[in-house]
Amino acid sequence: MLTPKQVKKELEKNLALQGLTETYEDVAVSRMQVIRHDVLQTRQFLDGVSEIYTIAKTAYLKQLALVLSKKQRGKQLEFIRRNHKTVVVLISGNHSLLGNIILQTYKVYQELILKMECDLVILGKIGSYLAESGGTAVGFKEFPFDDYSIDESLLKPVIDYIAQYEKIIVVYPRFISVLRQIPQVDDISGGVVIEQTLEQQKNYFFEPTSRDVMAYFEGQIIGSLFRQKMLESMLARYASRLTVMDSANQTVKKIVAANERLKVVTDRREANKRMLNSFAGMTLWGEEQ
């Protein structure tokens, strides 16, 4: 049975824990509010740009197939093919208290890389730990990043590295709502395999030329799309942390309420004990007289 002193100490500890969860929750809410509007607005714009990129790339490839020989086409495609390889990038996280979304995203990443021949890139200590402990993602390249901001000094080496690849697939946590975040897989390299059949695709006119249009896309779009995926994952992490902290806060509140009831019981028990001792003392004095 706990003493009043022990109950008081336990109550103070849980009240401090409640304050900590509320602080984490408030921080997650404030940071989410800062980036949520921008992320969702930019998402709509870049989703449209990505769709245009895919259409332009498909039309460009079809146009080359129609007007050039296979040898000539190969030379024209070098700036798109780059190193002829595929890279799959995982955006995870560095800190705990993010719920299950990072683990769910890693599982999607793990299933994907088992189905294809590709190079592996992982951002975040949690993802690196899961890859090393699981043993599936062998020989991955790890890049550091900031959980709470887009640091260009950290982001640029990642973009420079993945821009070498012909096909770039990004696996990341995507924000749907405060209560729902999902693992997402996006191709930020145009979503078109050069060897695929193009006969059913539409024809387009390009101005100034199809190569100039593609050169612009290839030089600009990958970095912009990848930055958006980083922002998306940041927003999803904030939302996931908010959900986890809210759940933890509700649990701690129940524990605090139970501690407070126990404190009342132990305080009354001690008061009754003191009263009984007082009565016992009075009885002894009466017997002596």
LINTA-V13310 format. One record per residue. N is the residue number from 1. RES is the residue in three letters. SS is DSSP state (a for helix, b for strand, c for the rest). PHI is phi in radians with two decimals (NA if undefined). Layout:
n=N res=RES ss=SS phi=PHI
n=N res=RES ss=SS phi=PHI
This chain:
n=1 res=MET ss=c phi=NA
n=2 res=LEU ss=c phi=-1.32
n=3 res=THR ss=c phi=-1.46
n=4 res=PRO ss=a phi=-0.98
n=5 res=LYS ss=a phi=-1.15
n=6 res=GLN ss=a phi=-1.17
n=7 res=VAL ss=a phi=-1.11
n=8 res=LYS ss=a phi=-1.08
n=9 res=LYS ss=a phi=-1.12
n=10 res=GLU ss=a phi=-1.14
n=11 res=LEU ss=a phi=-1.13
n=12 res=GLU ss=a phi=-1.10
n=13 res=LYS ss=a phi=-1.11
n=14 res=ASN ss=a phi=-1.26
n=15 res=LEU ss=a phi=-1.14
n=16 res=ALA ss=a phi=-1.13
n=17 res=LEU ss=a phi=-1.15
n=18 res=GLN ss=a phi=-1.09
n=19 res=GLY ss=a phi=-1.10
n=20 res=LEU ss=a phi=-1.16
n=21 res=THR ss=a phi=-1.12
n=22 res=GLU ss=a phi=-1.15
n=23 res=THR ss=a phi=-1.15
n=24 res=TYR ss=a phi=-1.04
n=25 res=GLU ss=a phi=-1.13
n=26 res=ASP ss=a phi=-1.11
n=27 res=VAL ss=a phi=-1.12
n=28 res=ALA ss=a phi=-1.08
n=29 res=VAL ss=a phi=-1.11
n=30 res=SER ss=a phi=-1.12
n=31 res=ARG ss=a phi=-1.22
n=32 res=MET ss=a phi=-1.15
n=33 res=GLN ss=a phi=-1.11
n=34 res=VAL ss=a phi=-1.15
n=35 res=ILE ss=a phi=-1.82
n=36 res=ARG ss=a phi=-1.06
n=37 res=HIS ss=a phi=-1.08
n=38 res=ASP ss=a phi=-1.11
n=39 res=VAL ss=a phi=-1.13
n=40 res=LEU ss=a phi=-1.18
n=41 res=GLN ss=a phi=-1.19
n=42 res=THR ss=a phi=-1.18
n=43 res=ARG ss=a phi=-1.00
n=44 res=GLN ss=a phi=-1.08
n=45 res=PHE ss=a phi=-1.13
n=46 res=LEU ss=a phi=-1.27
n=47 res=ASP ss=a phi=-1.09
n=48 res=GLY ss=a phi=-1.18
n=49 res=VAL ss=a phi=-1.10
n=50 res=SER ss=a phi=-1.09
n=51 res=GLU ss=a phi=-1.13
n=52 res=ILE ss=a phi=-1.11
n=53 res=TYR ss=a phi=-1.02
n=54 res=THR ss=a phi=-1.11
n=55 res=ILE ss=a phi=-1.08
n=56 res=ALA ss=a phi=-1.11
n=57 res=LYS ss=a phi=-1.17
n=58 res=THR ss=a phi=-1.08
n=59 res=ALA ss=a phi=-1.14
n=60 res=TYR ss=a phi=-1.12
n=61 res=LEU ss=a phi=-1.13
n=62 res=LYS ss=a phi=-1.16
n=63 res=GLN ss=a phi=-1.09
n=64 res=LEU ss=a phi=-1.11
n=65 res=ALA ss=a phi=-1.10
n=66 res=LEU ss=a phi=-1.45
n=67 res=VAL ss=a phi=-1.88
n=68 res=LEU ss=c phi=-2.13
n=69 res=SER ss=c phi=-1.30
n=70 res=LYS ss=a phi=-1.06
n=71 res=LYS ss=a phi=-1.18
n=72 res=GLN ss=a phi=-1.14
n=73 res=ARG ss=a phi=-1.11
n=74 res=GLY ss=a phi=-1.05
n=75 res=LYS ss=a phi=-1.16
n=76 res=GLN ss=a phi=-1.18
n=77 res=LEU ss=c phi=-1.59
n=78 res=GLU ss=a phi=-1.06
n=79 res=PHE ss=a phi=-1.29
n=80 res=ILE ss=a phi=-1.64
n=81 res=ARG ss=a phi=-1.17
n=82 res=ARG ss=c phi=0.90
n=83 res=ASN ss=c phi=-1.71
n=84 res=HIS ss=c phi=1.16
n=85 res=LYS ss=c phi=-2.06
n=86 res=THR ss=b phi=-1.99
n=87 res=VAL ss=b phi=-2.17
n=88 res=VAL ss=b phi=-2.02
n=89 res=VAL ss=b phi=-1.88
n=90 res=LEU ss=b phi=-1.85
n=91 res=ILE ss=b phi=-1.80
n=92 res=SER ss=c phi=-1.91
n=93 res=GLY ss=c phi=-2.81
n=94 res=ASN ss=c phi=-1.87
n=95 res=HIS ss=c phi=-2.07
n=96 res=SER ss=c phi=-1.43
n=97 res=LEU ss=c phi=1.08
n=98 res=LEU ss=c phi=-2.00
n=99 res=GLY ss=c phi=1.25
n=100 res=ASN ss=c phi=-1.65
n=101 res=ILE ss=a phi=-1.11
n=102 res=ILE ss=a phi=-1.19
n=103 res=LEU ss=a phi=-1.14
n=104 res=GLN ss=a phi=-1.08
n=105 res=THR ss=a phi=-1.13
n=106 res=TYR ss=a phi=-1.12
n=107 res=LYS ss=a phi=-1.09
n=108 res=VAL ss=a phi=-1.11
n=109 res=TYR ss=a phi=-1.04
n=110 res=GLN ss=a phi=-1.08
n=111 res=GLU ss=a phi=-1.11
n=112 res=LEU ss=a phi=-1.19
n=113 res=ILE ss=a phi=-1.23
n=114 res=LEU ss=c phi=-1.32
n=115 res=LYS ss=c phi=-1.67
n=116 res=MET ss=c phi=-2.51
n=117 res=GLU ss=c phi=-1.56
n=118 res=CYS ss=c phi=-2.78
n=119 res=ASP ss=b phi=-1.60
n=120 res=LEU ss=b phi=-2.08
n=121 res=VAL ss=b phi=-2.28
n=122 res=ILE ss=b phi=-2.25
n=123 res=LEU ss=b phi=-1.92
n=124 res=GLY ss=c phi=1.96
n=125 res=LYS ss=a phi=-1.18
n=126 res=ILE ss=a phi=-1.15
n=127 res=GLY ss=a phi=-1.08
n=128 res=SER ss=a phi=-1.11
n=129 res=TYR ss=a phi=-1.10
n=130 res=LEU ss=a phi=-1.10
n=131 res=ALA ss=a phi=-1.16
n=132 res=GLU ss=a phi=-1.22
n=133 res=SER ss=a phi=-1.34
n=134 res=GLY ss=a phi=-1.39
n=135 res=GLY ss=c phi=1.42
n=136 res=THR ss=c phi=-1.40
n=137 res=ALA ss=c phi=-1.45
n=138 res=VAL ss=c phi=-1.54
n=139 res=GLY ss=c phi=1.25
n=140 res=PHE ss=c phi=-1.45
n=141 res=LYS ss=b phi=-1.80
n=142 res=GLU ss=b phi=-1.84
n=143 res=PHE ss=b phi=-2.18
n=144 res=PRO ss=c phi=-1.36
n=145 res=PHE ss=c phi=-2.74
n=146 res=ASP ss=c phi=-1.63
n=147 res=ASP ss=c phi=-1.16
n=148 res=TYR ss=c phi=-1.95
n=149 res=SER ss=c phi=-2.77
n=150 res=ILE ss=c phi=-1.65
n=151 res=ASP ss=c phi=-1.60
n=152 res=GLU ss=a phi=-1.08
n=153 res=SER ss=a phi=-1.15
n=154 res=LEU ss=a phi=-1.57
n=155 res=LEU ss=a phi=-1.36
n=156 res=LYS ss=a phi=-1.03
n=157 res=PRO ss=a phi=-1.05
n=158 res=VAL ss=a phi=-1.17
n=159 res=ILE ss=a phi=-1.11
n=160 res=ASP ss=a phi=-1.05
n=161 res=TYR ss=a phi=-1.24
n=162 res=ILE ss=a phi=-1.29
n=163 res=ALA ss=c phi=-1.18
n=164 res=GLN ss=c phi=-1.29
n=165 res=TYR ss=c phi=-1.61
n=166 res=GLU ss=c phi=-1.22
n=167 res=LYS ss=b phi=-2.16
n=168 res=ILE ss=b phi=-2.16
n=169 res=ILE ss=b phi=-1.97
n=170 res=VAL ss=b phi=-2.03
n=171 res=VAL ss=b phi=-1.94
n=172 res=TYR ss=b phi=-2.69
n=173 res=PRO ss=b phi=-1.38
n=174 res=ARG ss=b phi=-1.98
n=175 res=PHE ss=b phi=-1.38
n=176 res=ILE ss=b phi=-1.87
n=177 res=SER ss=b phi=-2.69
n=178 res=VAL ss=c phi=-1.04
n=179 res=LEU ss=c phi=-1.65
n=180 res=ARG ss=b phi=-2.46
n=181 res=GLN ss=b phi=-2.31
n=182 res=ILE ss=b phi=-2.27
n=183 res=PRO ss=b phi=-1.20
n=184 res=GLN ss=b phi=-2.26
n=185 res=VAL ss=b phi=-2.10
n=186 res=ASP ss=b phi=-2.27
n=187 res=ASP ss=b phi=-1.68
n=188 res=ILE ss=c phi=-1.78
n=189 res=SER ss=c phi=-1.95
n=190 res=GLY ss=c phi=1.80
n=191 res=GLY ss=c phi=1.16
n=192 res=VAL ss=c phi=-2.21
n=193 res=VAL ss=c phi=-1.56
n=194 res=ILE ss=c phi=-1.04
n=195 res=GLU ss=c phi=-1.43
n=196 res=GLN ss=c phi=-1.24
n=197 res=THR ss=c phi=-1.22
n=198 res=LEU ss=c phi=-2.06
n=199 res=GLU ss=c phi=-1.07
n=200 res=GLN ss=c phi=-1.46
n=201 res=GLN ss=c phi=-1.38
n=202 res=LYS ss=c phi=-1.30
n=203 res=ASN ss=c phi=-1.67
n=204 res=TYR ss=c phi=-2.32
n=205 res=PHE ss=c phi=-1.72
n=206 res=PHE ss=c phi=-1.99
n=207 res=GLU ss=c phi=-2.37
n=208 res=PRO ss=c phi=-1.36
n=209 res=THR ss=c phi=-2.47
n=210 res=SER ss=a phi=-1.11
n=211 res=ARG ss=a phi=-1.18
n=212 res=ASP ss=a phi=-1.09
n=213 res=VAL ss=a phi=-1.10
n=214 res=MET ss=a phi=-1.18
n=215 res=ALA ss=a phi=-1.08
n=216 res=TYR ss=a phi=-1.15
n=217 res=PHE ss=a phi=-1.04
n=218 res=GLU ss=a phi=-1.10
n=219 res=GLY ss=a phi=-1.43
n=220 res=GLN ss=a phi=-1.96
n=221 res=ILE ss=a phi=-1.26
n=222 res=ILE ss=a phi=-1.07
n=223 res=GLY ss=a phi=-1.09
n=224 res=SER ss=a phi=-1.15
n=225 res=LEU ss=a phi=-1.15
n=226 res=PHE ss=a phi=-1.20
n=227 res=ARG ss=a phi=-1.04
n=228 res=GLN ss=a phi=-1.13
n=229 res=LYS ss=a phi=-1.13
n=230 res=MET ss=a phi=-1.13
n=231 res=LEU ss=a phi=-1.15
n=232 res=GLU ss=a phi=-1.04
n=233 res=SER ss=a phi=-1.17
n=234 res=MET ss=a phi=-1.09
n=235 res=LEU ss=a phi=-1.09
n=236 res=ALA ss=a phi=-1.11
n=237 res=ARG ss=a phi=-1.15
n=238 res=TYR ss=a phi=-1.06
n=239 res=ALA ss=a phi=-1.12
n=240 res=SER ss=a phi=-1.14
n=241 res=ARG ss=a phi=-1.12
n=242 res=LEU ss=a phi=-1.04
n=243 res=THR ss=a phi=-1.11
n=244 res=VAL ss=a phi=-1.11
n=245 res=MET ss=a phi=-1.18
n=246 res=ASP ss=a phi=-1.13
n=247 res=SER ss=a phi=-1.10
n=248 res=ALA ss=a phi=-1.12
n=249 res=ASN ss=a phi=-1.10
n=250 res=GLN ss=a phi=-1.12
n=251 res=THR ss=a phi=-1.16
n=252 res=VAL ss=a phi=-1.12
n=253 res=LYS ss=a phi=-1.04
n=254 res=LYS ss=a phi=-1.12
n=255 res=ILE ss=a phi=-1.16
n=256 res=VAL ss=a phi=-1.09
n=257 res=ALA ss=a phi=-1.07
n=258 res=ALA ss=a phi=-1.15
n=259 res=ASN ss=a phi=-1.08
n=260 res=GLU ss=a phi=-1.15
n=261 res=ARG ss=a phi=-1.13
n=262 res=LEU ss=a phi=-1.12
n=263 res=LYS ss=a phi=-1.11
n=264 res=VAL ss=a phi=-1.06
n=265 res=VAL ss=a phi=-1.10
n=266 res=THR ss=a phi=-1.19
n=267 res=ASP ss=a phi=-1.11
n=268 res=ARG ss=a phi=-1.17
n=269 res=ARG ss=a phi=-1.09
n=270 res=GLU ss=a phi=-1.16
n=271 res=ALA ss=a phi=-1.12
n=272 res=ASN ss=a phi=-1.10
n=273 res=LYS ss=a phi=-1.11
n=274 res=ARG ss=a phi=-1.14
n=275 res=MET ss=a phi=-1.16
n=276 res=LEU ss=a phi=-1.10
n=277 res=ASN ss=a phi=-1.11
n=278 res=SER ss=a phi=-1.15
n=279 res=PHE ss=a phi=-1.10
n=280 res=ALA ss=a phi=-1.11
n=281 res=GLY ss=a phi=-1.14
n=282 res=MET ss=a phi=-1.11
n=283 res=THR ss=a phi=-1.12
n=284 res=LEU ss=a phi=-1.11
n=285 res=TRP ss=a phi=-1.10
n=286 res=GLY ss=a phi=-1.17
n=287 res=GLU ss=a phi=-1.16
n=288 res=GLU ss=a phi=-1.20
n=289 res=GLN ss=c phi=-1.30
